[in-house]
Amino acid sequence: MVFPVVEVEHLGKKFRRGESFDTLRDLIPGTLRRLRQSDSRREDRWFWALRDVSFSVNAGEVLGIVGANGAGKSTVLKILARILRPTTGRLMVRGRLRALIEIAAGFHPDLTGRENIYLNAAILGMKMSEVRKRFDDIVEFAGIGPFLDTPVKRYSSGMFARLGFAVAAHLEPDILVVDEVLAVGDAAFQAKCLGKMRDVAGQGRTVIFVSHNMRAIQQLCHRVLLLERGSIVREGPPTEVVEAYLARALSHGASGECSLSMDPAMPIVVSRVRVLSENGDITTLFPRSERVVLEIEGTVNEGGRRYIVALDIRTIDGLLLFRTHSFEQPESYRILDKKGPFVLRCYIPSEFLSAGRYEVGIVVAERGVCEFENRHRIIAFDVFQDHPLRGSDIMTTVGLVTPHCDWERIR
């Protein structure tokens, strides 16, 4: 029988903007200033990070929570973990909950990795015999064997993340809550974590997962919540909710033209990016048989320097397919060395991208010196399949990219 292990009803959390006081010397004048303010101004100092949030999570379910920065995702998790107290509403948690919200959460910096494993187990209410049974698996998963008896304050952020996740996942909580902390790990470690969370869910335990990695959300979760300004605006299957979230996030680039607000005093400024057809028309919809043209408009304010403009092409769930930049051909080595306005065009080959939606990011830099701008998401476009794959009547495009590869028979 399936039953909810987490129930949240009409949850709300209110915070105060502005000053916070750590000493009596600051508290007294700050309190007097607040008392002199009008009621309306005092009320303006408060804002709702969460408002009327309700959901439940069943035993063995993997729930994803997505949304922009500041949407309230981490606030929800901190309330579930009893780090914060809700302003309104109620929640019910049935079972032992372990939250991996911050890298160093639950660790004492002066204790060793070995000691912190036992400390975390004690916090979870586990017996020493249970910890000893799983100790070797925790150390092997975290990969910190040579540093097991080193104080964790000397660990790198990656080592912290590995140990924190290993402890959280192997000490068998009934409910595992994981925030975006996995972003600090390398690709191999993230893959291990996703596999372990699948194993945890497969054992009948519950996972609540917050991430900006849409591919991980789609691979791991059974159901997803979309938060916006502290409220749930969408709930449902991962693919549907992720598409709705990305459509909202990319709505500013839906016209095929995007203006960038760079500092005009920068040595090089990019002011506009457009997506064009080969005829020069602004569009966001392309058949696979035609090239995608990306046009960059800007100004070089200081000449004689080695500037680079790069474009990142990503899938709708954030996977970077490739980066192309203005230094790729020998003839473009000094393409941006002269002072004054410029217009660049980049051509993505036809029949290279599979049908689907793609995001464009931009990087503006001086080679070997610094970056002036780095934006992951400025504009988007769609590619559709306008004919069978290279003349075949039974094959369709498969994979993220479909470059034209030469084939020959050698015997």
ChimeraX attribute file (.defattr): number of C-alpha atoms within 10 A of each C-alpha:
attribute: neighborCount
match mode: 1-to-1
recipient: residues
	/A:1	3
	/A:2	8
	/A:3	10
	/A:4	16
	/A:5	20
	/A:6	20
	/A:7	16
	/A:8	18
	/A:9	15
	/A:10	14
	/A:11	21
	/A:12	23
	/A:13	22
	/A:14	14
	/A:15	12
	/A:16	14
	/A:17	10
	/A:18	7
	/A:19	10
	/A:20	10
	/A:21	11
	/A:22	8
	/A:23	8
	/A:24	9
	/A:25	9
	/A:26	12
	/A:27	14
	/A:28	11
	/A:29	11
	/A:30	14
	/A:31	11
	/A:32	10
	/A:33	10
	/A:34	13
	/A:35	11
	/A:36	10
	/A:37	11
	/A:38	9
	/A:39	10
	/A:40	8
	/A:41	11
	/A:42	13
	/A:43	11
	/A:44	10
	/A:45	13
	/A:46	13
	/A:47	13
	/A:48	16
	/A:49	20
	/A:50	26
	/A:51	20
	/A:52	16
	/A:53	20
	/A:54	16
	/A:55	15
	/A:56	16
	/A:57	20
	/A:58	17
	/A:59	21
	/A:60	21
	/A:61	21
	/A:62	26
	/A:63	23
	/A:64	26
	/A:65	27
	/A:66	26
	/A:67	24
	/A:68	16
	/A:69	12
	/A:70	13
	/A:71	19
	/A:72	23
	/A:73	27
	/A:74	17
	/A:75	20
	/A:76	23
	/A:77	22
	/A:78	18
	/A:79	16
	/A:80	22
	/A:81	17
	/A:82	12
	/A:83	11
	/A:84	13
	/A:85	14
	/A:86	19
	/A:87	14
	/A:88	15
	/A:89	15
	/A:90	15
	/A:91	16
	/A:92	13
	/A:93	17
	/A:94	12
	/A:95	14
	/A:96	13
	/A:97	20
	/A:98	23
	/A:99	25
	/A:100	25
	/A:101	20
	/A:102	15
	/A:103	21
	/A:104	17
	/A:105	12
	/A:106	16
	/A:107	20
	/A:108	16
	/A:109	14
	/A:110	13
	/A:111	16
	/A:112	19
	/A:113	27
	/A:114	19
	/A:115	18
	/A:116	22
	/A:117	24
	/A:118	18
	/A:119	17
	/A:120	21
	/A:121	20
	/A:122	13
	/A:123	10
	/A:124	16
	/A:125	10
	/A:126	16
	/A:127	11
	/A:128	11
	/A:129	9
	/A:130	12
	/A:131	19
	/A:132	11
	/A:133	11
	/A:134	14
	/A:135	18
	/A:136	12
	/A:137	14
	/A:138	24
	/A:139	21
	/A:140	12
	/A:141	20
	/A:142	22
	/A:143	16
	/A:144	19
	/A:145	14
	/A:146	8
	/A:147	16
	/A:148	18
	/A:149	13
	/A:150	16
	/A:151	17
	/A:152	23
	/A:153	16
	/A:154	13
	/A:155	17
	/A:156	10
	/A:157	14
	/A:158	18
	/A:159	20
	/A:160	25
	/A:161	23
	/A:162	28
	/A:163	28
	/A:164	28
	/A:165	24
	/A:166	22
	/A:167	26
	/A:168	24
	/A:169	24
	/A:170	17
	/A:171	20
	/A:172	20
	/A:173	20
	/A:174	21
	/A:175	29
	/A:176	23
	/A:177	23
	/A:178	24
	/A:179	21
	/A:180	17
	/A:181	21
	/A:182	26
	/A:183	15
	/A:184	16
	/A:185	17
	/A:186	11
	/A:187	11
	/A:188	8
	/A:189	19
	/A:190	16
	/A:191	14
	/A:192	14
	/A:193	19
	/A:194	16
	/A:195	12
	/A:196	17
	/A:197	24
	/A:198	17
	/A:199	13
	/A:200	22
	/A:201	20
	/A:202	13
	/A:203	12
	/A:204	14
	/A:205	22
	/A:206	27
	/A:207	29
	/A:208	22
	/A:209	24
	/A:210	26
	/A:211	19
	/A:212	17
	/A:213	15
	/A:214	21
	/A:215	17
	/A:216	17
	/A:217	25
	/A:218	19
	/A:219	12
	/A:220	20
	/A:221	22
	/A:222	16
	/A:223	21
	/A:224	25
	/A:225	24
	/A:226	23
	/A:227	23
	/A:228	20
	/A:229	17
	/A:230	23
	/A:231	21
	/A:232	21
	/A:233	15
	/A:234	17
	/A:235	17
	/A:236	13
	/A:237	16
	/A:238	25
	/A:239	19
	/A:240	14
	/A:241	22
	/A:242	26
	/A:243	14
	/A:244	14
	/A:245	21
	/A:246	17
	/A:247	15
	/A:248	13
	/A:249	15
	/A:250	16
	/A:251	12
	/A:252	16
	/A:253	22
	/A:254	16
	/A:255	15
	/A:256	20
	/A:257	20
	/A:258	18
	/A:259	15
	/A:260	15
	/A:261	10
	/A:262	13
	/A:263	13
	/A:264	12
	/A:265	9
	/A:266	14
	/A:267	17
	/A:268	28
	/A:269	23
	/A:270	26
	/A:271	16
	/A:272	15
	/A:273	24
	/A:274	24
	/A:275	27
	/A:276	23
	/A:277	19
	/A:278	14
	/A:279	7
	/A:280	11
	/A:281	12
	/A:282	17
	/A:283	18
	/A:284	22
	/A:285	18
	/A:286	22
	/A:287	19
	/A:288	23
	/A:289	18
	/A:290	16
	/A:291	19
	/A:292	26
	/A:293	22
	/A:294	21
	/A:295	18
	/A:296	20
	/A:297	17
	/A:298	17
	/A:299	19
	/A:300	20
	/A:301	15
	/A:302	14
	/A:303	14
	/A:304	11
	/A:305	16
	/A:306	17
	/A:307	25
	/A:308	22
	/A:309	21
	/A:310	17
	/A:311	21
	/A:312	19
	/A:313	21
	/A:314	20
	/A:315	17
	/A:316	22
	/A:317	20
	/A:318	17
	/A:319	15
	/A:320	16
	/A:321	13
	/A:322	9
	/A:323	14
	/A:324	15
	/A:325	16
	/A:326	20
	/A:327	18
	/A:328	11
	/A:329	9
	/A:330	9
	/A:331	9
	/A:332	11
	/A:333	14
	/A:334	15
	/A:335	16
	/A:336	24
	/A:337	15
	/A:338	16
	/A:339	15
	/A:340	13
	/A:341	14
	/A:342	15
	/A:343	13
	/A:344	14
	/A:345	15
	/A:346	17
	/A:347	14
	/A:348	15
	/A:349	15
	/A:350	17
	/A:351	21
	/A:352	17
	/A:353	27
	/A:354	22
	/A:355	22
	/A:356	16
	/A:357	17
	/A:358	23
	/A:359	23
	/A:360	23
	/A:361	18
	/A:362	22
	/A:363	18
	/A:364	20
	/A:365	19
	/A:366	15
	/A:367	13
	/A:368	9
	/A:369	9
	/A:370	10
	/A:371	14
	/A:372	17
	/A:373	17
	/A:374	14
	/A:375	13
	/A:376	16
	/A:377	19
	/A:378	21
	/A:379	25
	/A:380	28
	/A:381	22
	/A:382	19
	/A:383	20
	/A:384	15
	/A:385	17
	/A:386	12
	/A:387	14
	/A:388	12
	/A:389	17
	/A:390	12
	/A:391	8
	/A:392	9
	/A:393	9
	/A:394	7
	/A:395	10
	/A:396	14
	/A:397	17
	/A:398	10
	/A:399	9
	/A:400	14
	/A:401	13
	/A:402	15
	/A:403	12
	/A:404	11
	/A:405	5
	/A:406	5
	/A:407	6
	/A:408	5
	/A:409	4
	/A:410	4
	/A:411	3
